[in-house]
Amino acid sequence: MEKSHQEIQFLGKKTSLPQKNKIMVFIFAEYFSVKIAEKSGVFRTLADELQEYFRERNYGDCVQSLYVGLKCVEDVYKPFFQARDPKYTRKKTATQGKNSLSYDIELNYKKVLIASDDEIRKLVLTELINSIDTLQNIRGIKDFDVAKLKQDLQLFNE
């Protein structure tokens, strides 16, 4: 486990200096049908707002990045866009940062297609809040406050 502080020698005595606060990275990956992609501005705005909201929050040392795949495709394409189970990655990869957690949320295509921007926002946040409980028992994660993350999402949604 990575230390959250640095030890130094000062006049023969060990002392600790706190490191900079770690930030939480929150990213949406979009998997949309063409008609939904036309509404992608609302998803990007929400993603930017969530990124800003979570920037100074910390839910433990094990998870520093949360990648949420938003899947909203017509029924005919669903077999090609199956939702993935949550996955924890400790090492940095080409597509994800170190100590990252990724999973997918499937949005109702017909609802999103006819929804206003405000309704889309509420729909995404509701699905996101409801999905957080699936992150409780992921192998390899020892220090991740899922309850606090869910609480913060609920506060953001108010």
C-alpha positions in Angstrom: 0.0 0.0 0.0 1.3 3.5 -0.9 2.2 5.7 2.0 0.1 8.9 2.3 3.0 10.8 3.8 6.7 11.2 3.4 9.2 10.7 6.2 12.2 13.0 6.4 15.1 13.3 8.8 15.2 16.6 10.6 17.9 17.2 13.1 18.2 13.4 13.7 14.5 12.9 14.3 12.1 11.3 11.8 9.1 13.5 11.0 6.2 13.2 8.5 5.1 15.7 5.9 1.7 15.3 4.4 1.6 14.9 0.6 -0.7 16.9 -1.6 -4.3 15.7 -1.3 -5.2 13.1 -3.9 -7.9 14.1 -6.2 -10.8 11.9 -7.5 -11.0 11.7 -11.3 -14.5 11.1 -12.6 -15.0 10.3 -16.3 -17.8 9.2 -18.5 -17.2 7.0 -21.5 -20.1 7.3 -24.0 -21.5 4.4 -26.0 -24.4 5.9 -27.8 -26.6 5.3 -30.9 -26.5 8.2 -33.4 -29.8 9.8 -32.2 -28.6 9.8 -28.6 -25.1 11.1 -29.6 -26.9 14.2 -30.9 -27.8 14.9 -27.2 -24.2 14.3 -26.0 -23.8 17.9 -24.9 -25.9 17.3 -21.8 -23.8 14.2 -20.9 -20.6 16.1 -21.3 -21.8 19.1 -19.3 -22.8 16.7 -16.5 -19.5 14.9 -16.7 -17.7 18.2 -16.4 -19.8 19.2 -13.4 -19.2 15.8 -11.7 -15.4 16.1 -12.3 -15.3 19.5 -10.7 -17.5 18.4 -7.8 -15.4 15.3 -7.1 -12.0 17.0 -7.7 -11.3 17.6 -4.0 -12.9 14.5 -2.6 -11.2 11.4 -1.4 -12.8 8.1 -0.8 -9.7 6.1 0.2 -6.3 5.3 -1.2 -7.4 2.4 -3.4 -9.6 4.3 -5.9 -8.4 7.5 -7.5 -10.3 7.3 -10.7 -13.8 6.3 -11.5 -14.7 5.5 -15.2 -18.4 5.1 -15.9 -19.4 3.8 -19.3 -22.8 5.2 -20.3 -24.5 2.8 -22.7 -27.6 4.0 -24.6 -28.2 2.1 -27.8 -31.1 0.9 -29.8 -32.3 -2.7 -29.0 -30.8 -4.0 -32.2 -27.3 -3.0 -31.1 -27.5 -4.1 -27.4 -25.8 -7.5 -28.1 -22.7 -5.5 -29.2 -22.7 -3.2 -26.2 -23.2 -5.5 -23.1 -22.6 -3.8 -19.8 -19.3 -4.8 -18.2 -19.1 -5.8 -14.6 -17.1 -3.5 -12.3 -13.3 -3.8 -12.8 -10.5 -2.6 -10.5 -7.1 -1.8 -12.0 -4.1 -1.0 -9.8 -1.6 -0.3 -12.5 -1.8 2.5 -15.0 -3.0 1.3 -18.5 -3.2 3.0 -21.9 -6.8 4.0 -21.2 -7.0 4.3 -17.4 -5.0 5.8 -14.6 -3.5 4.0 -11.6 -6.0 2.7 -8.9 -9.0 3.0 -11.2 -12.4 1.5 -11.1 -14.6 1.1 -14.2 -18.1 -0.1 -14.8 -21.0 0.5 -17.1 -24.5 1.8 -16.8 -27.2 1.0 -19.3 -29.6 3.8 -20.0 -33.1 3.3 -21.4 -32.9 4.3 -25.0 -36.5 5.2 -25.5 -36.6 7.3 -22.4 -33.4 9.2 -23.2 -34.6 9.7 -26.8 -37.7 11.7 -25.8 -36.3 13.3 -22.6 -35.4 16.9 -22.2 -31.9 17.9 -21.1 -33.0 18.2 -17.4 -34.8 14.8 -17.6 -31.6 13.2 -19.1 -29.6 14.7 -16.3 -31.9 13.3 -13.6 -32.1 9.9 -15.3 -28.3 9.6 -15.5 -27.8 10.7 -11.9 -30.5 8.3 -10.7 -28.9 5.4 -12.5 -25.5 6.4 -11.3 -26.6 6.6 -7.6 -28.4 3.2 -7.9 -25.3 1.6 -9.4 -22.9 2.6 -6.6 -24.0 -0.3 -4.4 -22.5 -2.8 -7.0 -19.1 -1.4 -6.1 -19.2 -2.7 -2.5 -17.4 -6.0 -2.7 -14.9 -5.7 -5.6 -11.8 -7.9 -5.1 -8.6 -6.0 -4.5 -10.1 -2.9 -3.1 -9.4 -2.5 0.6 -9.9 1.2 1.2 -12.8 2.7 -0.6 -15.7 4.5 1.1 -18.6 3.5 -1.2 -21.2 4.8 1.2 -19.6 8.3 1.3 -19.4 8.3 -2.6 -23.1 7.5 -2.8 -23.9 10.2 -0.2 -21.9 12.8 -2.1 -23.7 11.8 -5.4 -27.1 12.2 -3.7 -26.0 15.6 -2.4 -24.9 16.6 -5.9 -28.2 15.5 -7.3 -30.3 17.7 -4.9 
